[in-house]
């Protein structure tokens, strides 16, 4: 047996952490290992009574167990060096201690790479020291490369005397034998990740590593899945990560996206710290969360961990999206309401839908087609009978002139059809994924098809060209990429039958496989030694998808790249749309991976029109904010089956506040556009009416998401991390930091029990109503069928406009500033901001003449109220003629008088048209009692949004 000496200086840091106690790994008859508590005393007594018996027992225990882990298993660190290149990093080498045969042989030598890439992020990568292993391609997810592999040392280098590797905020520490590592927060010595006392296994198709966790840690993330217990991860629930076309109605199973990242929030004595952990690996994996531990079991690739220091939730998402890419800039119109249905069988139906929304006075910005517009479900085609191009172009000219938009679906699979130009050009350019040297045959809606390879440069250029050709045929405003997990109605290696039609034109079940197929089990890629819990039933990896032994460009195995398929398609689609006319792209994608948020939006897939699915949608939406994909929502009223009228009322009330708000349904369901029921139309006008007034606020949140990663829709604890009752709250959420949405989620309810973090919360539908919260007590709020509770928090200046039924019109209306102070205050400050730009520009950045950013500050000091603005690049707002017409000031006592206004330093502003309106007393919703506060409106204003202003007035206190 071989031992590596660690000098005492190396141990000093570790021994300061009881849970990471070390002992020098050099042993002799006169030097025995220190242990804890009773074990130490017992060992001492045994040694004193019989040194020879103790020594034999010690050798046996050494061979069997050190700190609960077999000393003969795992890896030992045999060399470690620090390089000063590229800002400094560690390179180490590990040797397997004893190979085991389960799941295949251990990789004998591993390379360790550790680098503090920023002050707030450290990377720990472990891979085969001698052979290049699969990792997420750098051209898909740009990041700093690890140093190239060199020959690993063939003999042990000792002693290893390097001190723990500290950055500005995080510290990497290690144990050499068996090897383990920890990540510690430098500020308070808190251990964030600790792999000691657990098995570390690294085989070609099975990698296992674990971390210990404190039992009171709150974890979030690890998706995509539908979590019935809410946003907070629940110990012992299964978390399998592998992109799968499984309906979102399936609980606790792998769904459309792969996001192996989690957020860890800890509150110790009121001190709250958050950090994040990403395992960047595209292979399938099971993650076992036991409450006090978390174990990864991965079927390939390497270990590439990134640790983010936080310490606040928003800090963590900021740091995460710096690495994976900021969320994509969104067009303004994308924040409007969207209507879709699978089953709009002809253009006249679509025209009728648009007309009925207008007739019902319900906002609508975007009309969608599922595959109904296609010729026989073939991508980039039009049905010449039901969607004749001349009539479709006339329709698009009409809605485009009003400011509305049109989006259609495309699936990745290309129909095998020798009269189909898209297929022929693809074959000519050799762009399809292959199995045994031939294009891999699958089946989806058009029947037999091939899947394009988006890892192939030729495949990307071909796809870009096909989208360009289609855009010339139909000037769509965005694209919806679906079925890109990839979904396949068949499994295995298939051929087109020669004795029957496939698909059968008379079939009423086109999703049933009609190809002749045989299962693939002969390769270790189709039948790996470790079976992840795919589809919640350990299904074969190739079940209803591309065979995992199929190959992409340059021999890349589908086994490795499977979960990247939708991500790579989104990148190619984004490139295509950006090349069309230089406008800001909009892409909706079903399958996602780490970094997908930089290219598009996401909807949560096929859900059900049930009360349970209504509730689940909140957690999934909030998770995607953590994943760096904030433009997200669920099918409003459910994809299938028929929703009840009451459910659809409650769903549009909630869905009006999803970042991405769209009604979508299955062809087999009854029509469920919002005007189909009078009551639902009323709820839609109410909820969407507020959304359209809030569009400048939502668009500002989209700008902040693009520049900082901050989610649009957030868990309550993001704004109130010290408010522990909110850690599992999954029935309410905030838009940004200031607007709280409290939907009704139970059938038959006419009220809702809502939780409010301490402070004053004003009802945005009736601002004379306020909740003054002091603790976590639930507040019962009235919620009649057509109403949802939405509140704004104290300390906020909320920019709103008059609203409208199309965002283009709504954004041209005058502004109102809603200024919320703590109730009854005589000394407080409120802040807000608004970002406005030409949303057709690809980039969402401040450029003079193309964008403006305005910050508002309001304060009350005694009897004096002051409101002012600071303007960056106001020219764009001035050119658009945007004005502030009113301020609604909440929480003050008394009546206002003696107004003065200054604009750009000019204090001779005419105020003769300005008036004060004391709307009425504020009523506390939680108690139903009247309070002395008034809502003060300052109306008749004509303040140019693009010019700096300051205004003040005096409040006479009421007797």
TORLOLO-732806 format. One record per residue (C-alpha): residue in one letter; x, y, z. Coordinates in steps of 0.05 Angstrom, whole numbers, padded with zeros to 5 digits, always signed. Layout:
AXYZ;...
***
This chain:
X+00000+00000+00000;X+00024+00070-00017;X+00015+00132+00025;X+00023+00206+00007;X+00049+00254+00059;X+00011+00319+00070;X+00051+00370+00108;X+00020+00399+00170;X+00012+00467+00137;X-00036+00435+00088;X-00079+00409+00144;X-00087+00473+00183;X-00146+00498+00143;X-00183+00432+00143;X-00178+00419+00218;X-00213+00486+00230;X-00275+00453+00201;X-00300+00396+00245;X-00338+00364+00188;X-00276+00362+00145;X-00227+00335+00196;X-00161+00310+00167;X-00106+00265+00188;X-00035+00259+00158;X-00033+00198+00114;X+00035+00173+00138;X+00031+00118+00188;X+00081+00082+00234;X+00079+00043+00299;X+00088+00108+00337;X+00038+00150+00298;X-00035+00129+00297;X-00093+00168+00268;X-00132+00217+00310;X-00207+00203+00313;X-00268+00237+00343;X-00300+00228+00411;X-00310+00159+00439;X-00276+00126+00379;X-00211+00163+00397;X-00214+00142+00469;X-00230+00070+00450;X-00171+00066+00402;X-00124+00095+00455;X-00147+00044+00507;X-00138-00013+00458;X-00068+00010+00441;X-00048+00016+00513;X-00075-00052+00531;X-00045-00089+00472;X-00003-00052+00420;X+00003-00112+00375;X-00071-00126+00376;X-00085-00053+00363;X-00038-00052+00303;X-00071-00113+00271;X-00139-00082+00282;X-00115-00016+00254;X-00090-00048+00190;X-00156-00084+00181;X-00196-00020+00192;X-00151+00017+00143;X-00164-00035+00089;X-00239-00032+00102;X-00258+00037+00124;X-00232+00108+00133;X-00287+00157+00152;X-00339+00106+00130;X-00311+00097+00059;X-00272+00036+00037;X-00199+00055+00034;X-00188+00006-00023;X-00240+00040-00068;X-00243+00107-00100;X-00181+00147-00121;X-00119+00175-00089;X-00088+00242-00107;X-00017+00227-00131;X+00005+00296-00155;X-00018+00367-00152;X+00013+00429-00183;X-00007+00501-00186;X+00002+00538-00252;X+00008+00613-00257;X-00016+00613-00329;X-00083+00643-00347;X-00095+00673-00278;X-00074+00610-00241;X-00103+00541-00233;X-00091+00473-00204;X-00075+00410-00243;X-00075+00344-00205;X-00076+00270-00221;X-00115+00215-00188;X-00102+00140-00190;X-00155+00087-00180;X-00143+00049-00116;X-00178-00016-00135;X-00218-00030-00198;X-00287-00059-00192;X-00326-00093-00247;X-00397-00068-00234;X-00418-00021-00290;X-00351-00033-00325;X-00278-00023-00306;X-00255+00040-00270;X-00216+00091-00309;X-00146+00082-00280;X-00122+00154-00282;X-00161+00219-00276;X-00141+00291-00284;X-00165+00344-00236;X-00170+00416-00259;X-00190+00472-00211;X-00196+00545-00229;X-00226+00607-00197;X-00255+00634-00262;X-00284+00696-00229;X-00286+00723-00158;X-00353+00688-00150;X-00345+00625-00190;X-00299+00565-00184;X-00295+00508-00233;X-00276+00436-00214;X-00267+00388-00272;X-00249+00315-00267;X-00238+00273-00329;X-00198+00216-00358;X-00124+00236-00355;X-00105+00197-00417;X-00164+00200-00464;X-00208+00256-00487;X-00279+00248-00462;X-00344+00276-00487;X-00364+00344-00461;X-00414+00397-00482;X-00385+00427-00546;X-00353+00495-00535;X-00384+00523-00598;X-00454+00509-00570;X-00440+00535-00500;X-00381+00583-00504;X-00337+00582-00442;X-00265+00580-00421;X-00232+00515-00443;X-00195+00471-00394;X-00121+00460-00409;X-00108+00405-00460;X-00092+00335-00434;X-00020+00316-00425;X+00010+00249-00404;X-00008+00233-00333;X+00051+00218-00286;X+00066+00144-00281;X+00093+00147-00211;X+00073+00181-00148;X+00100+00251-00135;X+00105+00267-00061;X+00101+00303-00014;X+00039+00344-00034;X+00043+00408+00006;X-00002+00456-00030;X-00048+00496+00015;X-00123+00500+00001;X-00136+00538-00063;X-00171+00602-00044;X-00205+00653-00088;X-00238+00718-00068;X-00302+00685-00043;X-00294+00609-00049;X-00242+00559-00026;X-00226+00492-00058;X-00200+00441-00007;X-00184+00367-00014;X-00168+00302+00019;X-00117+00260-00018;X-00132+00188+00000;X-00186+00170-00015;X-00193+00233-00056;X-00250+00280-00040;X-00259+00355-00045;X-00300+00410-00014;X-00320+00481-00033;X-00323+00530+00025;X-00350+00601+00030;X-00290+00643+00051;X-00332+00695+00088;X-00359+00648+00141;X-00323+00581+00130;X-00389+00549+00110;X-00380+00485+00071;X-00423+00487+00008;X-00403+00422-00025;X-00367+00364+00008;X-00354+00297-00026;X-00319+00264+00033;X-00346+00201+00065;X-00379+00178+00001;X-00363+00134-00059;X-00328+00168-00117;X-00333+00124-00179;X-00310+00141-00249;X-00322+00090-00304;X-00333+00100-00378;X-00409+00095-00372;X-00420+00106-00299;X-00397+00164-00256;X-00419+00173-00184;X-00404+00229-00136;X-00441+00255-00075;X-00442+00316-00030;X-00465+00323+00041;X-00518+00375+00057;X-00544+00406+00121;X-00613+00380+00136;X-00644+00450+00137;X-00618+00470+00068;X-00672+00489+00017;X-00657+00465-00054;X-00688+00487-00119;X-00676+00467-00192;X-00656+00401-00224;X-00704+00398-00282;X-00743+00395-00324;X-00798+00359-00286;X-00867+00371-00258;X-00861+00375-00183;X-00927+00363-00147;X-00897+00382-00080;X-00878+00452-00104;X-00815+00489-00124;X-00773+00466-00065;X-00740+00399-00078;X-00768+00343-00036;X-00722+00290-00007;X-00730+00222-00038;X-00768+00247-00099;X-00736+00221-00163;X-00697+00271-00205;X-00677+00242-00272;X-00648+00289-00324;X-00654+00267-00396;X-00694+00303-00450;X-00757+00263-00463;X-00823+00274-00500;X-00866+00257-00440;X-00927+00299-00426;X-00920+00348-00369;X-00977+00312-00334;X-00925+00259-00314;X-00901+00276-00245;X-00830+00271-00219;X-00801+00244-00284;X-00754+00269-00337;X-00788+00316-00385;X-00769+00361-00444;X-00708+00396-00415;X-00641+00380-00383;X-00618+00428-00329;X-00570+00396-00279;X-00565+00458-00235;X-00591+00472-00166;X-00596+00531-00119;X-00581+00519-00045;X-00611+00569+00004;X-00591+00566+00078;X-00616+00607+00135;X-00576+00601+00199;X-00599+00646+00255;X-00629+00697+00207;X-00567+00700+00164;X-00584+00678+00094;X-00536+00653+00042;X-00550+00623-00026;X-00503+00588-00074;X-00511+00549-00138;X-00481+00485-00166;X-00480+00467-00240;X-00456+00399-00265;X-00445+00414-00339;X-00458+00347-00370;X-00506+00328-00426;X-00509+00254-00412;X-00569+00223-00378;X-00566+00222-00302;X-00604+00205-00239;X-00597+00253-00181;X-00615+00226-00112;X-00632+00279-00061;X-00638+00249+00008;X-00644+00313+00050;X-00575+00308+00080;X-00540+00286+00017;X-00544+00291-00059;X-00515+00239-00105;X-00504+00242-00180;X-00504+00179-00222;X-00485+00197-00293;X-00478+00150-00353;X-00421+00185-00389;X-00381+00248-00402;X-00342+00279-00346;X-00350+00317-00282;X-00349+00392-00296;X-00375+00429-00235;X-00385+00503-00230;X-00398+00533-00162;X-00430+00602-00154;X-00422+00640-00089;X-00486+00681-00088;X-00499+00701-00033;X-00569+00724-00053;X-00615+00685-00100;X-00611+00741-00152;X-00535+00741-00145;X-00532+00667-00159;X-00575+00672-00222;X-00533+00732-00245;X-00469+00691-00237;X-00501+00630-00270;X-00524+00668-00331;X-00457+00702-00339;X-00430+00632-00352;X-00486+00601-00393;X-00509+00664-00430;X-00558+00719-00412;X-00632+00709-00429;X-00650+00729-00499;X-00677+00798-00511;X-00752+00795-00524;X-00793+00837-00572;X-00844+00881-00537;X-00902+00846-00572;X-00879+00778-00544;X-00903+00803-00476;X-00974+00810-00504;X-01025+00755-00505;X-01019+00696-00554;X-01073+00650-00582;X-01061+00582-00613;X-01096+00516-00625;X-01078+00451-00659;X-01138+00445-00704;X-01147+00512-00739;X-01161+00472-00802;X-01164+00530-00850;X-01148+00604-00855;X-01220+00626-00847;X-01220+00596-00777;X-01158+00636-00759;X-01188+00700-00787;X-01251+00686-00746;X-01211+00677-00682;X-01176+00745-00691;X-01242+00779-00706;X-01276+00749-00645;X-01221+00771-00598;X-01230+00842-00626;X-01305+00837-00619;X-01299+00814-00547;X-01249+00870-00532;X-01199+00820-00506;X-01125+00837-00517;X-01089+00796-00570;X-01021+00808-00600;X-01001+00742-00633;X-01040+00689-00671;X-01008+00621-00680;X-01014+00560-00724;X-00995+00490-00702;X-00982+00444-00761;X-01050+00459-00794;X-01019+00508-00843;X-00972+00454-00871;X-00980+00410-00932;X-00985+00340-00903;X-00948+00361-00839;X-00884+00376-00878;X-00840+00432-00852;X-00833+00497-00891;X-00895+00484-00933;X-00966+00511-00940;X-01029+00472-00949;X-01051+00499-01018;X-01125+00487-01005;X-01135+00507-00932;X-01080+00559-00928;X-01072+00586-00999;X-01013+00633-01001;X-01048+00694-01033;X-01103+00694-00980;X-01053+00682-00924;X-01010+00741-00947;X-01072+00785-00949;X-01088+00764-00878;X-01017+00778-00854;X-01017+00846-00886;X-01080+00862-00849;X-01057+00840-00780;X-00987+00868-00789;X-01017+00937-00805;X-01051+00933-00737;X-00987+00913-00701;X-01006+00840-00692;X-00958+00782-00706;X-00961+00712-00735;X-00921+00651-00712;X-00921+00579-00739;X-00895+00512-00716;X-00839+00472-00747;X-00816+00404-00723;X-00744+00380-00734;X-00761+00317-00772;X-00759+00322-00848;X-00807+00277-00886;X-00776+00224-00931;X-00807+00245-00997;X-00773+00250-01065;X-00820+00305-01087;X-00804+00348-01026;X-00750+00400-01039;X-00730+00409-00966;X-00715+00334-00962;X-00678+00332-01028;X-00633+00391-01010;X-00619+00359-00942;X-00599+00294-00975;X-00555+00330-01024;X-00519+00366-00967;X-00515+00303-00924;X-00545+00336-00863;X-00582+00279-00828;X-00563+00238-00766;X-00540+00168-00786;X-00544+00097-00760;X-00498+00046-00792;X-00477+00097-00844;X-00548+00113-00868;X-00596+00168-00847;X-00633+00146-00784;X-00706+00131-00801;X-00760+00154-00752;X-00833+00172-00753;X-00870+00234-00730;X-00930+00272-00758;X-00912+00270-00833;X-00896+00196-00828;X-00826+00168-00843;X-00772+00221-00834;X-00700+00237-00820;X-00673+00283-00766;X-00626+00340-00785;X-00559+00342-00749;X-00551+00411-00718;X-00481+00394-00695;X-00462+00389-00768;X-00441+00457-00798;X-00474+00436-00863;X-00537+00419-00825;X-00539+00489-00794;X-00527+00525-00860;X-00580+00482-00894;X-00630+00497-00838;X-00615+00572-00842;X-00627+00569-00917;X-00693+00531-00910;X-00719+00583-00860;X-00699+00639-00907;X-00736+00605-00964;X-00798+00595-00920;X-00796+00668-00897;X-00799+00689-00969;X-00860+00645-00977;X-00893+00668-00912;X-00866+00729-00872;X-00875+00698-00804;X-00855+00738-00743;X-00825+00681-00703;X-00818+00605-00701;X-00842+00551-00654;X-00796+00491-00653;X-00831+00430-00623;X-00819+00355-00615;X-00744+00368-00609;X-00724+00322-00552;X-00724+00290-00606;X-00792+00257-00607;X-00802+00193-00647;X-00865+00152-00652;X-00822+00090-00662;X-00764+00058-00625;X-00701+00023-00651;X-00677+00011-00722;X-00734+00018-00772;X-00750+00010-00845;X-00808+00032-00887;X-00857-00026-00897;X-00866-00051-00968;X-00933-00086-00957;X-00975-00028-00929;X-00981+00047-00929;X-00943+00084-00875;X-00975+00126-00852;X-01043+00100-00867;X-01083+00159-00895;X-01145+00132-00861;X-01113+00125-00793;X-01143+00163-00735;X-01081+00150-00692;X-01022+00179-00732;X-00979+00176-00669;X-00977+00100-00671;X-00914+00073-00703;X-00926+00045-00773;X-00853+00029-00791;X-00822-00040-00786;X-00775-00035-00727;X-00729-00078-00685;X-00701-00061-00617;X-00627-00044-00611;X-00593-00078-00552;X-00528-00102-00582;X-00486-00040-00566;X-00467-00012-00499;X-00496+00055-00522;X-00565+00027-00533;X-00561-00017-00471;X-00514+00015-00421;X-00494-00021-00357;X-00529+00030-00312;X-00602+00045-00327;X-00625+00115-00309;X-00698+00121-00289;X-00718+00145-00359;X-00791+00162-00367;X-00801+00142-00295;X-00795+00069-00313;X-00722+00056-00332;X-00743+00057-00404;X-00688+00044-00456;X-00651+00108-00473;X-00674+00103-00545;X-00747+00094-00528;X-00789+00139-00573;X-00729+00180-00593;X-00666+00174-00636;X-00627+00109-00624;X-00570+00125-00578;X-00520+00088-00621;X-00536+00135-00679;X-00482+00184-00699;X-00478+00259-00710;X-00425+00298-00746;X-00353+00274-00734;X-00378+00209-00702;X-00410+00243-00642;X-00456+00192-00609;X-00529+00207-00598;X-00516+00173-00530;X-00475+00234-00510;X-00510+00290-00549;X-00582+00269-00540;X-00602+00324-00491;X-00569+00377-00535;X-00615+00366-00594;X-00667+00420-00579;X-00613+00467-00556;X-00573+00460-00620;X-00637+00469-00661;X-00653+00533-00624;X-00584+00561-00638;X-00590+00545-00712;X-00661+00574-00714;X-00638+00638-00678;X-00582+00646-00729;X-00631+00638-00786;X-00681+00690-00759;X-00626+00739-00743;X-00601+00734-00814;X-00669+00749-00845;X-00678+00823-00835;X-00638+00841-00773;X-00698+00842-00727;X-00700+00814-00657;X-00717+00740-00663;X-00772+00704-00625;X-00767+00629-00616;X-00809+00583-00573;X-00776+00516-00560;X-00800+00455-00522;X-00735+00419-00509;X-00682+00459-00472;X-00613+00453-00443;X-00565+00495-00402;X-00560+00560-00441;X-00625+00553-00482;X-00652+00617-00451;X-00602+00657-00492;X-00640+00638-00555;X-00713+00633-00540;X-00774+00623-00496;X-00804+00559-00468;X-00873+00533-00455;X-00882+00475-00407;X-00910+00426-00458;X-00971+00383-00459;X-01010+00397-00396;X-01080+00378-00374;X-01140+00422-00362;X-01143+00405-00288;X-01137+00443-00224;X-01075+00403-00206;X-01041+00424-00271;X-01061+00496-00259;X-01023+00492-00193;X-00963+00455-00221;X-00952+00508-00273;X-00927+00558-00222;X-00869+00515-00198;X-00846+00498-00268;X-00849+00571-00288;X-00808+00591-00228;X-00757+00536-00240;X-00743+00562-00310;X-00727+00630-00281;X-00672+00596-00241;X-00650+00559-00304;X-00637+00625-00339;X-00699+00620-00384;X-00748+00672-00356;X-00794+00677-00416;X-00838+00617-00397;X-00910+00598-00389;X-00960+00540-00392;X-01017+00527-00440;X-01073+00569-00410;X-01136+00528-00396;X-01097+00465-00410;X-01076+00429-00474;X-01127+00374-00463;X-01180+00351-00447;X-01237+00401-00443;X-01229+00449-00384;X-01289+00471-00344;X-01313+00543-00350;X-01292+00557-00278;X-01223+00529-00289;X-01212+00570-00352;X-01232+00632-00313;X-01181+00619-00260;X-01128+00598-00310;X-01131+00662-00351;X-01128+00701-00286;X-01063+00666-00269;X-01038+00659-00341;X-01045+00734-00353;X-00985+00740-00308;X-00941+00685-00337;X-00882+00719-00371;X-00904+00681-00435;X-00980+00683-00438;X-01013+00637-00489;X-01078+00598-00495;X-01066+00532-00532;X-01107+00469-00540;X-01109+00401-00572;X-01150+00388-00635;X-01193+00337-00598;X-01213+00387-00544;X-01272+00434-00552;X-01255+00505-00572;X-01229+00545-00512;X-01211+00614-00538;X-01224+00664-00483;X-01286+00691-00516;X-01321+00623-00517;X-01352+00637-00448;X-01378+00704-00427;X-01351+00695-00357;X-01281+00677-00383;X-01282+00736-00430;X-01297+00781-00370;X-01239+00750-00330;X-01194+00758-00390;X-01211+00832-00399;X-01198+00843-00325;X-01132+00805-00318;X-01103+00818-00387;X-01126+00890-00380;X-01080+00897-00321;X-01024+00860-00357;X-01027+00909-00415;X-01023+00967-00366;X-00962+00934-00335;X-00927+00922-00402;X-00875+00977-00390;X-00858+00944-00323;X-00856+00874-00354;X-00812+00899-00411;X-00765+00931-00361;X-00761+00864-00325;X-00745+00831-00392;X-00689+00882-00401;X-00662+00867-00331;X-00667+00792-00346;X-00625+00803-00408;X-00573+00845-00372;X-00570+00811-00304;X-00605+00744-00311;X-00659+00764-00261;X-00723+00723-00272;X-00786+00760-00292;X-00830+00714-00249;X-00795+00699-00183;X-00806+00658-00121;X-00824+00703-00063;X-00759+00686-00027;X-00719+00719-00083;X-00741+00787-00058;X-00749+00766+00015;X-00694+00714+00027;X-00699+00722+00102;X-00773+00706+00102;X-00769+00632+00117;X-00843+00615+00109;X-00836+00632+00035;X-00782+00580+00021;X-00833+00528-00002;X-00886+00577-00025;X-00910+00553-00093;X-00980+00582-00098;X-00958+00655-00104;X-00901+00690-00140;X-00875+00759-00155;X-00864+00795-00220;X-00798+00828-00209;X-00788+00849-00137;X-00851+00889-00128;X-00915+00857-00156;X-00945+00797-00119;X-00994+00751-00155;X-01041+00709-00111;X-01085+00665-00156;X-01144+00621-00138;X-01122+00549-00149;X-01180+00509-00119;X-01246+00492-00150;X-01306+00530-00121;X-01265+00580-00082;X-01288+00652-00078;X-01230+00673-00034;X-01156+00659-00029;X-01111+00651+00031;X-01048+00690+00015;X-00982+00700+00049;X-00951+00770+00050;X-00880+00785+00072;X-00879+00841+00124;X-00898+00910+00098;X-00953+00946+00061;X-00983+00914-00001;X-01033+00953-00044;X-01085+00920-00089;X-01071+00941-00162;X-01144+00932-00181;X-01167+00976-00124;X-01110+01016-00095;X-01152+01039-00035;X-01144+00968-00009;X-01080+00950+00028;X-01053+00890+00066;X-01008+00911+00123;X-00970+00848+00141;X-00928+00837+00203;X-00914+00762+00199;X-00929+00700+00159;X-01002+00695+00178;X-01046+00677+00119;X-01092+00733+00097;X-01161+00714+00069;X-01175+00757+00007;X-01240+00762-00031;X-01233+00730-00100;X-01299+00729-00138;X-01299+00688-00202;X-01274+00743-00248;X-01221+00772-00202;X-01149+00756-00183;X-01109+00789-00128;X-01048+00828-00150;X-01011+00873-00102;X-00954+00923-00106;X-00904+00928-00049;X-00884+00989-00010;X-00820+01023-00033;X-00840+01017-00106;X-00851+01067-00162;X-00889+01026-00213;X-00892+01051-00285;X-00959+01037-00319;X-00995+01058-00382;X-01068+01061-00401;X-01066+00993-00434;X-01103+00970-00496;X-01118+00908-00537;X-01053+00908-00578;X-00985+00923-00547;X-00966+00970-00604;X-01022+01016-00586;X-01016+01006-00511;X-00943+01027-00510;X-00959+01094-00542;X-01007+01116-00487;X-00989+01163-00429;X-00957+01137-00365;X-00981+01135-00294;X-00931+01126-00237;X-00959+01086-00179;X-00919+01106-00118;X-00926+01059-00059;X-00902+01082+00009;X-00909+01043+00074;X-00978+01058+00102;X-00980+01120+00146;X-00907+01137+00137;X-00876+01205+00147;X-00807+01183+00126;X-00795+01134+00069;X-00768+01126-00001;X-00795+01089-00062;X-00758+01073-00127;X-00773+01047-00196;X-00747+01048-00268;X-00770+01038-00339;X-00733+01016-00401;X-00760+01034-00469;X-00731+01020-00538;X-00743+01003-00610;X-00758+00929-00598;X-00741+00909-00669;X-00666+00920-00656;X-00631+00853-00645;X-00595+00878-00583;X-00629+00903-00520;X-00578+00957-00501;X-00578+01031-00486;X-00561+01069-00550;X-00576+01143-00556;X-00635+01154-00601;X-00656+01080-00598;X-00669+01069-00524;X-00681+01106-00459;X-00675+01086-00386;X-00709+01127-00332;X-00702+01118-00257;X-00754+01147-00209;X-00744+01165-00136;X-00801+01187-00091;X-00793+01206-00018;X-00834+01232+00039;X-00800+01270+00095;X-00848+01296+00147;X-00901+01334+00107;X-00860+01342+00043;X-00867+01293-00014;X-00816+01294-00071;X-00816+01255-00137;X-00759+01260-00186;X-00729+01224-00246;X-00660+01211-00273;X-00658+01201-00348;X-00606+01163-00389;X-00610+01176-00463;X-00679+01208-00464;X-00679+01223-00538;X-00717+01161-00557;X-00774+01176-00509;X-00777+01248-00532;X-00780+01227-00605;X-00838+01180-00588;X-00874+01236-00549;X-00882+01194-00487;X-00911+01232-00428;X-00928+01222-00354;X-01000+01243-00343;X-01014+01221-00272;X-00984+01197-00207;X-01022+01153-00157;X-00989+01160-00089;X-01006+01108-00036;X-00996+01105+00039;X-00995+01179+00057;X-01036+01215+00109;X-01068+01282+00096;X-01086+01325+00037;X-01038+01351-00015;X-01025+01424-00034;X-00971+01473-00056;X-00945+01435-00117;X-00881+01456-00151;X-00851+01424-00214;X-00783+01430-00246;X-00765+01401-00314;X-00692+01397-00336;X-00676+01452-00285;X-00732+01497-00308;X-00776+01514-00248;X-00824+01559-00286;X-00869+01502-00307;X-00942+01518-00316;X-00982+01478-00265;X-01051+01508-00277;X-01077+01443-00308;X-01050+01400-00252;X-01097+01377-00198;X-01099+01335-00134;X-01152+01282-00125;X-01160+01250-00057;X-01193+01186-00080;X-01214+01161-00012;X-01192+01126+00051;X-01149+01064+00047;X-01182+01001+00073;X-01140+00945+00103;X-01162+00881+00067;X-01139+00834+00122;X-01181+00867+00176;X-01235+00902+00136;X-01225+00966+00176;X-01218+01037+00152;X-01152+01072+00161;X-01132+01145+00157;X-01090+01139+00095;X-01112+01168+00029;X-01095+01151-00043;X-01072+01217-00072;X-01074+01226-00147;X-01035+01280-00181;X-01068+01289-00248;X-01066+01335-00308;X-00990+01326-00314;X-00953+01334-00379;X-00884+01311-00359;X-00840+01288-00418;X-00815+01219-00399;X-00749+01234-00433;X-00734+01296-00391;X-00709+01298-00320;X-00761+01326-00272;X-00770+01340-00199;X-00836+01357-00165;X-00857+01366-00093;X-00917+01383-00051;X-00940+01388+00021;X-00987+01341+00058;X-01033+01372+00110;X-01045+01319+00163;X-01118+01303+00174;X-01147+01316+00242;
***
